[in-house]
Amino acid sequence: MEVNQDTIQHLAKLSNFALADSEVARLVTDIKEIVNYISQLDELKTEGIEPTYQVFEMENVWRPDEIKAQEADRDALLTLTKEVENYQIKVPKVL
């Protein structure tokens, strides 16, 4: 991919960034250096090497669901709301 001032200005427009000409010129240089640095990975011999998706073992930590007694009851909580209908909190329509 060719990195030039047009590329940077196009990306800035897509990102809704305002860049000065000096910033564009500096970004062209910086991005070209970054791409050249990363392209060194192309020189590695990776044939026969499995891809690494995780660098360490991860697993979900599960815990059993527990129903705990609450100090407040439904009627007490409903008295704190502005409007109640059929034992439910009535809220304005969103859509």
OpenMM code with the backbone's topology and positions (N, CA, C; nanometers):
from openmm import Vec3, app, unit

residues = "MET GLU VAL ASN GLN ASP THR ILE GLN HIS LEU ALA LYS LEU SER ASN PHE ALA LEU ALA ASP SER GLU VAL ALA ARG LEU VAL THR ASP ILE LYS GLU ILE VAL ASN TYR ILE SER GLN LEU ASP GLU LEU LYS THR GLU GLY ILE GLU PRO THR TYR GLN VAL PHE GLU MET GLU ASN VAL TRP ARG PRO ASP GLU ILE LYS ALA GLN GLU ALA ASP ARG ASP ALA LEU LEU THR LEU THR LYS GLU VAL GLU ASN TYR GLN ILE LYS VAL PRO LYS VAL LEU".split()
positions = [
    Vec3(0.0848, -0.1179, 0.0000),
    Vec3(0.0000, 0.0000, 0.0000),
    Vec3(0.0894, 0.1242, 0.0000),
    Vec3(0.0586, 0.2130, -0.0864),
    Vec3(0.1343, 0.3380, -0.0954),
    Vec3(0.0816, 0.4366, 0.0073),
    Vec3(0.1701, 0.4841, 0.0920),
    Vec3(0.1326, 0.5844, 0.1917),
    Vec3(0.1828, 0.7188, 0.1420),
    Vec3(0.0891, 0.8080, 0.1105),
    Vec3(0.1255, 0.9419, 0.0655),
    Vec3(0.0305, 1.0424, 0.1291),
    Vec3(0.0448, 1.1676, 0.0900),
    Vec3(-0.0387, 1.2722, 0.1502),
    Vec3(-0.1867, 1.2509, 0.1204),
    Vec3(-0.2180, 1.2020, 0.0013),
    Vec3(-0.3583, 1.1755, -0.0324),
    Vec3(-0.4169, 1.0679, 0.0584),
    Vec3(-0.3378, 0.9651, 0.0864),
    Vec3(-0.3843, 0.8576, 0.1749),
    Vec3(-0.4130, 0.9123, 0.3146),
    Vec3(-0.3215, 0.9917, 0.3657),
    Vec3(-0.3380, 1.0479, 0.5003),
    Vec3(-0.4577, 1.1413, 0.5042),
    Vec3(-0.4731, 1.2240, 0.4035),
    Vec3(-0.5871, 1.3166, 0.4016),
    Vec3(-0.7192, 1.2405, 0.3900),
    Vec3(-0.7201, 1.1316, 0.3139),
    Vec3(-0.8409, 1.0502, 0.3023),
    Vec3(-0.8752, 0.9869, 0.4377),
    Vec3(-0.7750, 0.9309, 0.5059),
    Vec3(-0.7981, 0.8718, 0.6381),
    Vec3(-0.8420, 0.9772, 0.7393),
    Vec3(-0.7841, 1.0953, 0.7307),
    Vec3(-0.8231, 1.2044, 0.8214),
    Vec3(-0.9679, 1.2442, 0.7973),
    Vec3(-1.0076, 1.2475, 0.6712),
    Vec3(-1.1463, 1.2820, 0.6388),
    Vec3(-1.2416, 1.1760, 0.6926),
    Vec3(-1.2070, 1.0477, 0.6726),
    Vec3(-1.2906, 0.9386, 0.7233),
    Vec3(-1.2996, 0.9409, 0.8755),
    Vec3(-1.1921, 0.9839, 0.9408),
    Vec3(-1.1879, 0.9883, 1.0864),
    Vec3(-1.2377, 1.1202, 1.1430),
    Vec3(-1.2748, 1.2107, 1.0543),
    Vec3(-1.3232, 1.3430, 1.0943),
    Vec3(-1.2163, 1.4201, 1.1738),
    Vec3(-1.0914, 1.4098, 1.1262),
    Vec3(-0.9799, 1.4836, 1.1852),
    Vec3(-0.9443, 1.6008, 1.0954),
    Vec3(-0.9066, 1.7096, 1.1564),
    Vec3(-0.8537, 1.8232, 1.0815),
    Vec3(-0.7023, 1.8238, 1.1015),
    Vec3(-0.6279, 1.8116, 0.9918),
    Vec3(-0.4818, 1.8080, 1.0005),
    Vec3(-0.4219, 1.9215, 0.9200),
    Vec3(-0.3194, 1.9822, 0.9771),
    Vec3(-0.2434, 2.0840, 0.9050),
    Vec3(-0.1501, 2.0140, 0.8067),
    Vec3(-0.1039, 2.0866, 0.7065),
    Vec3(-0.0151, 2.0271, 0.6064),
    Vec3(0.1122, 1.9715, 0.6695),
    Vec3(0.1640, 2.0407, 0.7712),
    Vec3(0.2852, 1.9920, 0.8379),
    Vec3(0.2579, 1.8598, 0.9104),
    Vec3(0.1380, 1.8462, 0.9661),
    Vec3(0.1020, 1.7217, 1.0342),
    Vec3(0.0877, 1.6078, 0.9336),
    Vec3(0.0321, 1.6375, 0.8175),
    Vec3(0.0158, 1.5356, 0.7135),
    Vec3(0.1527, 1.4859, 0.6688),
    Vec3(0.2442, 1.5769, 0.6444),
    Vec3(0.3783, 1.5392, 0.5997),
    Vec3(0.4489, 1.4537, 0.7060),
    Vec3(0.4346, 1.4920, 0.8313),
    Vec3(0.4980, 1.4164, 0.9396),
    Vec3(0.4346, 1.2778, 0.9518),
    Vec3(0.3019, 1.2688, 0.9357),
    Vec3(0.2342, 1.1397, 0.9437),
    Vec3(0.2744, 1.0474, 0.8291),
    Vec3(0.2936, 1.1036, 0.7101),
    Vec3(0.3393, 1.0213, 0.5973),
    Vec3(0.4718, 0.9563, 0.6331),
    Vec3(0.5642, 1.0338, 0.6853),
    Vec3(0.6954, 0.9810, 0.7227),
    Vec3(0.6836, 0.8769, 0.8335),
    Vec3(0.6064, 0.9083, 0.9367),
    Vec3(0.5927, 0.8169, 1.0507),
    Vec3(0.5270, 0.6849, 1.0093),
    Vec3(0.4215, 0.6923, 0.9308),
    Vec3(0.3507, 0.5704, 0.8921),
    Vec3(0.4361, 0.4855, 0.7991),
    Vec3(0.5119, 0.5489, 0.7111),
    Vec3(0.6021, 0.4719, 0.6245),
    Vec3(0.7057, 0.3977, 0.7087),
    Vec3(0.7589, 0.4620, 0.8113),
    Vec3(0.8564, 0.3964, 0.8993),
    Vec3(0.7920, 0.2812, 0.9752),
    Vec3(0.6695, 0.2998, 1.0204),
    Vec3(0.5994, 0.1933, 1.0936),
    Vec3(0.5745, 0.0742, 1.0023),
    Vec3(0.5272, 0.0991, 0.8805),
    Vec3(0.5001, -0.0089, 0.7854),
    Vec3(0.6297, -0.0817, 0.7508),
    Vec3(0.7373, -0.0082, 0.7305),
    Vec3(0.8664, -0.0721, 0.7012),
    Vec3(0.9132, -0.1583, 0.8180),
    Vec3(0.8923, -0.1110, 0.9385),
    Vec3(0.9327, -0.1875, 1.0571),
    Vec3(0.8516, -0.3157, 1.0679),
    Vec3(0.7213, -0.3051, 1.0482),
    Vec3(0.6345, -0.4221, 1.0590),
    Vec3(0.6608, -0.5199, 0.9440),
    Vec3(0.6999, -0.4693, 0.8296),
    Vec3(0.7253, -0.5574, 0.7147),
    Vec3(0.8434, -0.6505, 0.7395),
    Vec3(0.9237, -0.6245, 0.8411),
    Vec3(1.0321, -0.7154, 0.8766),
    Vec3(0.9779, -0.8521, 0.9168),
    Vec3(0.8520, -0.8565, 0.9602),
    Vec3(0.7913, -0.9842, 0.9966),
    Vec3(0.7764, -1.0758, 0.8762),
    Vec3(0.7714, -1.0184, 0.7559),
    Vec3(0.7609, -1.0996, 0.6345),
    Vec3(0.8853, -1.1860, 0.6127),
    Vec3(0.9966, -1.1494, 0.6733),
    Vec3(1.1213, -1.2229, 0.6556),
    Vec3(1.1266, -1.3479, 0.7432),
    Vec3(1.0371, -1.3593, 0.8402),
    Vec3(1.0383, -1.4756, 0.9293),
    Vec3(0.9883, -1.5992, 0.8560),
    Vec3(1.0508, -1.7116, 0.8852),
    Vec3(1.0089, -1.8385, 0.8269),
    Vec3(0.9048, -1.8998, 0.9204),
    Vec3(0.7800, -1.9010, 0.8752),
    Vec3(0.6710, -1.9482, 0.9615),
    Vec3(0.6033, -2.0731, 0.9078),
    Vec3(0.6631, -2.1387, 0.8105),
    Vec3(0.6025, -2.2603, 0.7571),
    Vec3(0.5992, -2.3680, 0.8648),
    Vec3(0.4838, -2.4337, 0.8780),
    Vec3(0.4710, -2.5434, 0.9744),
    Vec3(0.4510, -2.4998, 1.1176),
    Vec3(0.4382, -2.3708, 1.1418),
    Vec3(0.4179, -2.3219, 1.2779),
    Vec3(0.2701, -2.2899, 1.2960),
    Vec3(0.2109, -2.3483, 1.4004),
    Vec3(0.0696, -2.3251, 1.4278),
    Vec3(0.0475, -2.1816, 1.4759),
    Vec3(-0.0614, -2.1198, 1.4342),
    Vec3(-0.0924, -1.9850, 1.4828),
    Vec3(-0.1173, -1.9854, 1.6331),
    Vec3(-0.0824, -1.8764, 1.6976),
    Vec3(-0.1059, -1.8610, 1.8413),
    Vec3(-0.2247, -1.7681, 1.8603),
    Vec3(-0.3271, -1.8212, 1.9231),
    Vec3(-0.4460, -1.7406, 1.9482),
    Vec3(-0.4475, -1.6869, 2.0910),
    Vec3(-0.3864, -1.7583, 2.1813),
    Vec3(-0.3766, -1.7158, 2.3209),
    Vec3(-0.2320, -1.7370, 2.3654),
    Vec3(-0.1795, -1.6423, 2.4396),
    Vec3(-0.0426, -1.6597, 2.4875),
    Vec3(-0.0388, -1.7264, 2.6243),
    Vec3(-0.1528, -1.7376, 2.6885),
    Vec3(-0.1610, -1.8099, 2.8145),
    Vec3(-0.2989, -1.8734, 2.8237),
    Vec3(-0.3094, -1.9741, 2.9055),
    Vec3(-0.4356, -2.0457, 2.9189),
    Vec3(-0.5387, -1.9576, 2.9871),
    Vec3(-0.6536, -1.9478, 2.9233),
    Vec3(-0.7625, -1.8701, 2.9806),
    Vec3(-0.8866, -1.9574, 2.9852),
    Vec3(-0.9628, -1.9424, 3.0899),
    Vec3(-1.0912, -2.0087, 3.0948),
    Vec3(-1.1842, -1.9248, 3.1804),
    Vec3(-1.3115, -1.9374, 3.1529),
    Vec3(-1.4102, -1.8624, 3.2297),
    Vec3(-1.4142, -1.9130, 3.3729),
    Vec3(-1.4326, -1.8213, 3.4633),
    Vec3(-1.4483, -1.8571, 3.6033),
    Vec3(-1.5973, -1.8543, 3.6320),
    Vec3(-1.6512, -1.9690, 3.6620),
    Vec3(-1.7940, -1.9800, 3.6854),
    Vec3(-1.8215, -1.9901, 3.8341),
    Vec3(-1.9322, -1.9359, 3.8736),
    Vec3(-1.9774, -1.9503, 4.0112),
    Vec3(-2.1255, -1.9813, 4.0075),
    Vec3(-2.1737, -2.0511, 4.1046),
    Vec3(-2.3168, -2.0829, 4.1040),
    Vec3(-2.3993, -1.9580, 4.1349),
    Vec3(-2.5143, -1.9497, 4.0721),
    Vec3(-2.6059, -1.8398, 4.1012),
    Vec3(-2.6685, -1.8633, 4.2376),
    Vec3(-2.6719, -1.7583, 4.3153),
    Vec3(-2.7321, -1.7674, 4.4470),
    Vec3(-2.8350, -1.6571, 4.4614),
    Vec3(-2.9511, -1.6929, 4.5082),
    Vec3(-3.0534, -1.5933, 4.5364),
    Vec3(-3.0381, -1.5529, 4.6824),
    Vec3(-3.0133, -1.4262, 4.7027),
    Vec3(-2.9931, -1.3759, 4.8378),
    Vec3(-3.1118, -1.2911, 4.8781),
    Vec3(-3.1436, -1.2992, 5.0017),
    Vec3(-3.2553, -1.2197, 5.0536),
    Vec3(-3.2207, -1.0716, 5.0493),
    Vec3(-3.3193, -0.9895, 5.0112),
    Vec3(-3.3010, -0.8457, 5.0041),
    Vec3(-3.3806, -0.7797, 5.1163),
    Vec3(-3.3297, -0.6672, 5.1627),
    Vec3(-3.3980, -0.5976, 5.2701),
    Vec3(-3.5247, -0.5268, 5.2222),
    Vec3(-3.5264, -0.4812, 5.0981),
    Vec3(-3.6402, -0.4069, 5.0461),
    Vec3(-3.7387, -0.5029, 4.9812),
    Vec3(-3.8654, -0.4727, 4.9947),
    Vec3(-3.9647, -0.5534, 4.9257),
    Vec3(-4.0198, -0.4753, 4.8069),
    Vec3(-4.0985, -0.5430, 4.7237),
    Vec3(-4.1473, -0.4830, 4.6005),
    Vec3(-4.2274, -0.3563, 4.6266),
    Vec3(-4.3195, -0.3610, 4.7222),
    Vec3(-4.4040, -0.2445, 4.7487),
    Vec3(-4.3214, -0.1244, 4.7945),
    Vec3(-4.2209, -0.1481, 4.8761),
    Vec3(-4.1367, -0.0379, 4.9230),
    Vec3(-4.0605, 0.0253, 4.8070),
    Vec3(-4.0117, -0.0568, 4.7154),
    Vec3(-3.9382, -0.0042, 4.6009),
    Vec3(-4.0305, 0.0702, 4.5043),
    Vec3(-4.1506, 0.0188, 4.4856),
    Vec3(-4.2429, 0.0846, 4.3938),
    Vec3(-4.2889, 0.2206, 4.4456),
    Vec3(-4.2873, 0.2412, 4.5752),
    Vec3(-4.3259, 0.3722, 4.6292),
    Vec3(-4.2217, 0.4784, 4.5978),
    Vec3(-4.1020, 0.4380, 4.5579),
    Vec3(-3.9955, 0.5331, 4.5265),
    Vec3(-4.0031, 0.5851, 4.3830),
    Vec3(-4.0899, 0.5291, 4.3012),
    Vec3(-4.0968, 0.5682, 4.1610),
    Vec3(-4.2040, 0.6741, 4.1391),
    Vec3(-4.1968, 0.7394, 4.0235),
    Vec3(-4.2944, 0.8441, 3.9915),
    Vec3(-4.4290, 0.7852, 3.9535),
    Vec3(-4.4267, 0.6784, 3.8718),
    Vec3(-4.5524, 0.6244, 3.8218),
    Vec3(-4.5469, 0.4722, 3.8203),
    Vec3(-4.6546, 0.4086, 3.8689),
    Vec3(-4.6629, 0.2631, 3.8770),
    Vec3(-4.7907, 0.2181, 3.8072),
    Vec3(-4.7783, 0.1069, 3.7324),
    Vec3(-4.8955, 0.0487, 3.6678),
    Vec3(-4.8846, -0.1032, 3.6749),
    Vec3(-4.9821, -0.1685, 3.7320),
    Vec3(-4.9839, -0.3144, 3.7471),
    Vec3(-4.8576, -0.3669, 3.8159),
    Vec3(-4.8192, -0.3037, 3.9243),
    Vec3(-4.7007, -0.3416, 4.0022),
    Vec3(-4.5713, -0.3358, 3.9201),
    Vec3(-4.5680, -0.2471, 3.8228),
    Vec3(-4.4480, -0.2253, 3.7423),
    Vec3(-4.4202, -0.0754, 3.7321),
    Vec3(-4.2926, -0.0429, 3.7155),
    Vec3(-4.2560, 0.0981, 3.7014),
    Vec3(-4.2915, 0.1432, 3.5602),
    Vec3(-4.3672, 0.2488, 3.5485),
    Vec3(-4.4071, 0.3013, 3.4183),
    Vec3(-4.3069, 0.4089, 3.3777),
    Vec3(-4.2539, 0.3939, 3.2581),
    Vec3(-4.1540, 0.4891, 3.2079),
    Vec3(-4.2032, 0.5444, 3.0744),
    Vec3(-4.1515, 0.6611, 3.0317),
    Vec3(-4.1929, 0.7168, 2.9022),
    Vec3(-4.1472, 0.6281, 2.7865),
    Vec3(-4.2199, 0.6353, 2.6767),
    Vec3(-4.1793, 0.5616, 2.5584),
    Vec3(-4.0476, 0.6165, 2.5065),
    Vec3(-3.9621, 0.5288, 2.4614),
    Vec3(-3.8303, 0.5689, 2.4123),
    Vec3(-3.8335, 0.5894, 2.2620),
    Vec3(-3.9063, 0.5075, 2.1915),
    Vec3(-3.9093, 0.5169, 2.0459),
    Vec3(-4.0223, 0.6009, 1.9985),
] * unit.nanometer
topology = app.Topology()
chain = topology.addChain("A")
for resn in residues:
    res = topology.addResidue(resn, chain)
    for name in ("N", "CA", "C"):
        topology.addAtom(name, app.Element.getBySymbol(name[0]), res)
